[in-house]
Structure formats: C-alpha cells, structure tokens
Amino acid sequence: MSGFLSKIFPISVPLSRPLVPDGTTRICVSGFGFSHHTGRARAVATAIAESYPEKYETWFYFDTRGFRPTFLVNIKVEIITSDDSLSNESEKNLIDLMSSPFCWFEETTTDGTKKMTPIGGRDCLCDWAVKTFDENDTKNETILSLCKSEPDRSWKELKFDNTTPGTTKSTVE
C-alpha cells in the first residue's frame, strides 16, 4: 500500500535554506500540507514578511507525508547541533515536540554561520508576534488579528497555499 501512496502522494524535497541576508530574520514554517494550524502559521509568517520585507523573509515546507517523522526529526537535529546555547530543558522540549506546524527563526551571525532558534507551534509563533509587534501601529493589524484568534476549520485555513516556498532566494541567480 505504501508504494501506491508514494506514487499518488510523493514526498517533496525541501528547498535549500541558504544563509540569511545580514539584518534579516527568516521565519521558517513547516508542517502538514492540510492543517488549519499550519495554514494559520503560514498566514502569520507571510503577513510579517509583507509588512516588514526589510527585516523578515519566509521559508516554508509543507508535506503531509514528508513532514513527520523524517523532516521534523532532521530539522530538530540541525537546530540542536547548530545551537550549543540551548539548555537541556529546551533541547528536551524540542525533541519531544511532534506537532504541526513547527516554526523556527534563522539568522546569519557576525562570523557568517547560520543561527537557528526554535519557536514551536503556531501558538508560540503567535505569542512571539503579539510581544514583538506594537498593536498601536496600523501596519500590524493583519499580523495581530491572525494571532489573537484561533484558526477555524474552514476550507480556507485547512487547504492553504502550500505550494509557495516563501520569500527566501533558494537558488543561485
């Protein structure tokens, strides 16, 4: 049966994540390709990058079959090995996390290496956004309205645009 499923629903290969341009934070969202929480996290990340294109870019990987366990395990190992400042508790929480979506930030350090910061699920991404973006600035209305409400199980949020790789330049031009 799995051979049949693989032909109908092949597992996609994630696009590369090159170093982030200086002064920019990449918001990465990965998860199932059919999920209201994942769709909302994608919408939040997109709203942030559209409101602050000089500060944020996005990278997405959505694949209902490929996300868990393979991609999720691999990205968590990459985060743990790239960040020796994670506490034992943070590392354990990261290892235990199995939900969709999984979000993290990427930045380039002053020595030219990639810094990866785990965020967690949609709720954690929204908590960060509510703390980060001023509610008195009209530029943040879309971001905060997405963060302050629970995603419904409407077709729009369940079946979101899962084909867009985000705003990251993933290939050499």
C-alpha positions as a Markdown table, in Angstrom:
| # | Residue | x | y | z |
|---|---|---|---|---|
| 1 | Met | 0.0 | 0.0 | 0.0 |
| 2 | Ser | 2.8 | 2.5 | 0.8 |
| 3 | Gly | 4.2 | 2.0 | -2.7 |
| 4 | Phe | 0.9 | 3.0 | -4.1 |
| 5 | Leu | 0.6 | 6.1 | -1.9 |
| 6 | Ser | 4.1 | 7.1 | -2.8 |
| 7 | Lys | 3.1 | 7.2 | -6.5 |
| 8 | Ile | 0.0 | 9.3 | -5.8 |
| 9 | Phe | 1.4 | 11.4 | -3.0 |
| 10 | Pro | 5.2 | 11.6 | -3.4 |
| 11 | Ile | 7.1 | 13.1 | -0.6 |
| 12 | Ser | 8.5 | 16.5 | -1.6 |
| 13 | Val | 12.1 | 17.5 | -1.1 |
| 14 | Pro | 12.5 | 20.7 | 0.9 |
| 15 | Leu | 14.1 | 23.7 | -0.9 |
| 16 | Ser | 17.5 | 24.8 | 0.3 |
| 17 | Arg | 17.9 | 27.4 | 3.1 |
| 18 | Pro | 20.9 | 29.5 | 2.2 |
| 19 | Leu | 22.5 | 31.9 | 4.7 |
| 20 | Val | 20.1 | 34.7 | 5.6 |
| 21 | Pro | 21.0 | 38.2 | 4.3 |
| 22 | Asp | 22.6 | 40.4 | 7.0 |
| 23 | Gly | 20.0 | 42.2 | 9.2 |
| 24 | Thr | 17.2 | 39.8 | 8.1 |
| 25 | Thr | 15.4 | 37.1 | 10.1 |
| 26 | Arg | 14.0 | 34.2 | 8.2 |
| 27 | Ile | 10.7 | 32.9 | 9.6 |
| 28 | Cys | 10.5 | 29.2 | 8.8 |
| 29 | Val | 7.2 | 27.3 | 9.0 |
| 30 | Ser | 7.0 | 23.6 | 8.3 |
| 31 | Gly | 4.1 | 21.1 | 8.7 |
| 32 | Phe | 1.3 | 19.1 | 7.2 |
| 33 | Gly | 0.0 | 20.3 | 3.9 |
| 34 | Phe | -3.6 | 20.1 | 5.1 |
| 35 | Ser | -3.9 | 21.7 | 8.6 |
| 36 | His | -5.7 | 24.7 | 10.0 |
| 37 | His | -2.9 | 25.4 | 12.5 |
| 38 | Thr | -0.2 | 25.1 | 9.8 |
| 39 | Gly | -2.2 | 27.3 | 7.4 |
| 40 | Arg | -2.6 | 30.0 | 10.1 |
| 41 | Ala | 1.1 | 29.9 | 10.9 |
| 42 | Arg | 1.9 | 30.3 | 7.2 |
| 43 | Ala | -0.5 | 33.3 | 7.1 |
| 44 | Val | 1.1 | 34.9 | 10.1 |
| 45 | Ala | 4.6 | 34.5 | 8.7 |
| 46 | Thr | 3.5 | 35.9 | 5.3 |
| 47 | Ala | 1.8 | 38.9 | 7.0 |
| 48 | Ile | 5.0 | 39.7 | 8.9 |
| 49 | Ala | 7.2 | 39.4 | 5.8 |
| 50 | Glu | 4.8 | 41.6 | 3.8 |
| 51 | Ser | 4.7 | 44.2 | 6.5 |
| 52 | Tyr | 8.4 | 44.2 | 7.2 |
| 53 | Pro | 10.2 | 43.0 | 4.0 |
| 54 | Glu | 13.4 | 44.7 | 5.0 |
| 55 | Lys | 13.5 | 42.7 | 8.3 |
| 56 | Tyr | 11.9 | 39.4 | 7.6 |
| 57 | Glu | 11.7 | 36.7 | 4.9 |
| 58 | Thr | 9.9 | 33.4 | 4.9 |
| 59 | Trp | 10.7 | 29.8 | 4.1 |
| 60 | Phe | 8.1 | 27.1 | 4.0 |
| 61 | Tyr | 7.9 | 23.3 | 3.8 |
| 62 | Phe | 4.5 | 21.7 | 3.8 |
| 63 | Asp | 4.1 | 18.0 | 3.1 |
| 64 | Thr | 1.6 | 15.8 | 4.9 |
| 65 | Arg | 3.6 | 12.6 | 4.3 |
| 66 | Gly | 7.1 | 14.0 | 4.5 |
| 67 | Phe | 6.8 | 16.3 | 7.5 |
| 68 | Arg | 6.7 | 13.7 | 10.2 |
| 69 | Pro | 8.9 | 11.9 | 11.1 |
| 70 | Thr | 11.6 | 12.5 | 8.6 |
| 71 | Phe | 11.7 | 16.2 | 8.0 |
| 72 | Leu | 10.8 | 17.2 | 11.6 |
| 73 | Val | 13.4 | 14.9 | 13.1 |
| 74 | Asn | 16.1 | 16.2 | 10.7 |
| 75 | Ile | 15.4 | 19.8 | 11.3 |
| 76 | Lys | 15.4 | 19.4 | 15.1 |
| 77 | Val | 18.8 | 17.7 | 14.9 |
| 78 | Glu | 20.0 | 20.5 | 12.7 |
| 79 | Ile | 18.8 | 23.1 | 15.3 |
| 80 | Ile | 20.4 | 21.2 | 18.2 |
| 81 | Thr | 23.7 | 20.8 | 16.5 |
| 82 | Ser | 23.8 | 24.4 | 15.4 |
| 83 | Asp | 23.0 | 26.0 | 18.7 |
| 84 | Asp | 25.1 | 25.0 | 21.7 |
| 85 | Ser | 23.4 | 27.6 | 23.8 |
| 86 | Leu | 20.2 | 25.5 | 24.1 |
| 87 | Ser | 19.6 | 24.5 | 27.7 |
| 88 | Asn | 19.0 | 20.8 | 28.5 |
| 89 | Glu | 15.3 | 21.6 | 29.1 |
| 90 | Ser | 14.9 | 23.5 | 25.8 |
| 91 | Glu | 16.6 | 20.6 | 24.0 |
| 92 | Lys | 14.3 | 18.1 | 25.6 |
| 93 | Asn | 11.2 | 20.2 | 24.8 |
| 94 | Leu | 12.4 | 20.4 | 21.2 |
| 95 | Ile | 13.0 | 16.7 | 20.9 |
| 96 | Asp | 9.5 | 16.0 | 22.4 |
| 97 | Leu | 7.7 | 18.4 | 20.1 |
| 98 | Met | 5.9 | 16.4 | 17.4 |
| 99 | Ser | 3.1 | 18.8 | 16.4 |
| 100 | Ser | 2.3 | 20.6 | 13.1 |
| 101 | Pro | 3.4 | 23.2 | 12.4 |
| 102 | Phe | 6.9 | 23.6 | 13.6 |
| 103 | Cys | 8.3 | 27.1 | 13.4 |
| 104 | Trp | 11.8 | 28.4 | 13.9 |
| 105 | Phe | 13.9 | 31.5 | 13.0 |
| 106 | Glu | 17.2 | 31.6 | 11.1 |
| 107 | Glu | 19.7 | 34.5 | 11.1 |
| 108 | Thr | 23.3 | 34.8 | 10.0 |
| 109 | Thr | 25.8 | 35.5 | 12.8 |
| 110 | Thr | 28.6 | 38.0 | 12.6 |
| 111 | Asp | 31.0 | 35.1 | 11.9 |
| 112 | Gly | 28.9 | 34.0 | 8.9 |
| 113 | Thr | 27.3 | 30.9 | 10.4 |
| 114 | Lys | 23.6 | 30.1 | 10.5 |
| 115 | Lys | 21.9 | 30.6 | 13.9 |
| 116 | Met | 18.6 | 28.7 | 14.3 |
| 117 | Thr | 16.2 | 29.5 | 17.1 |
| 118 | Pro | 13.3 | 27.0 | 17.7 |
| 119 | Ile | 9.9 | 28.7 | 18.3 |
| 120 | Gly | 7.5 | 25.7 | 18.4 |
| 121 | Gly | 4.0 | 25.6 | 17.1 |
| 122 | Arg | 1.5 | 28.2 | 15.7 |
| 123 | Asp | 0.6 | 29.2 | 19.2 |
| 124 | Cys | 4.3 | 30.0 | 20.1 |
| 125 | Leu | 4.8 | 31.9 | 16.8 |
| 126 | Cys | 1.7 | 34.0 | 17.6 |
| 127 | Asp | 2.8 | 34.6 | 21.2 |
| 128 | Trp | 6.1 | 35.9 | 19.9 |
| 129 | Ala | 4.4 | 38.1 | 17.3 |
| 130 | Val | 2.0 | 39.6 | 19.9 |
| 131 | Lys | 5.0 | 40.5 | 22.1 |
| 132 | Thr | 7.1 | 41.8 | 19.1 |
| 133 | Phe | 4.6 | 44.0 | 17.1 |
| 134 | Asp | 3.0 | 47.1 | 18.5 |
| 135 | Glu | -0.7 | 46.9 | 18.5 |
| 136 | Asn | -1.0 | 50.7 | 18.1 |
| 137 | Asp | 0.8 | 50.6 | 14.7 |
| 138 | Thr | -1.8 | 50.0 | 12.0 |
| 139 | Lys | 0.9 | 48.2 | 10.0 |
| 140 | Asn | 0.5 | 45.3 | 12.4 |
| 141 | Glu | -3.3 | 44.9 | 12.3 |
| 142 | Thr | -3.3 | 41.9 | 10.0 |
| 143 | Ile | -0.5 | 40.2 | 11.9 |
| 144 | Leu | -2.1 | 40.7 | 15.3 |
| 145 | Ser | -5.6 | 39.8 | 14.2 |
| 146 | Leu | -4.3 | 36.5 | 12.9 |
| 147 | Cys | -2.5 | 35.9 | 16.1 |
| 148 | Lys | -5.3 | 36.8 | 18.5 |
| 149 | Ser | -7.9 | 34.4 | 17.2 |
| 150 | Glu | -7.9 | 30.6 | 16.9 |
| 151 | Pro | -7.9 | 29.2 | 13.3 |
| 152 | Asp | -11.2 | 27.8 | 12.3 |
| 153 | Arg | -11.6 | 24.6 | 10.4 |
| 154 | Ser | -12.8 | 26.4 | 7.3 |
| 155 | Trp | -11.7 | 25.2 | 3.9 |
| 156 | Lys | -9.6 | 28.4 | 3.5 |
| 157 | Glu | -7.5 | 27.6 | 6.6 |
| 158 | Leu | -7.4 | 23.8 | 6.1 |
| 159 | Lys | -6.4 | 23.9 | 2.5 |
| 160 | Phe | -4.0 | 26.8 | 2.4 |
| 161 | Asp | -1.4 | 27.7 | -0.3 |
| 162 | Asn | 1.1 | 25.0 | 0.4 |
| 163 | Thr | 3.0 | 25.4 | -2.9 |
| 164 | Thr | 4.8 | 28.6 | -2.2 |
| 165 | Pro | 8.4 | 28.2 | -1.0 |
| 166 | Gly | 8.3 | 31.6 | 0.8 |
| 167 | Thr | 10.3 | 34.7 | 0.0 |
| 168 | Thr | 13.8 | 33.1 | 0.5 |
| 169 | Lys | 16.0 | 33.1 | -2.5 |
| 170 | Ser | 16.6 | 29.3 | -2.6 |
| 171 | Thr | 18.6 | 29.2 | -5.8 |
| 172 | Val | 21.7 | 30.9 | -7.1 |
| 173 | Glu | 20.7 | 33.5 | -9.6 |
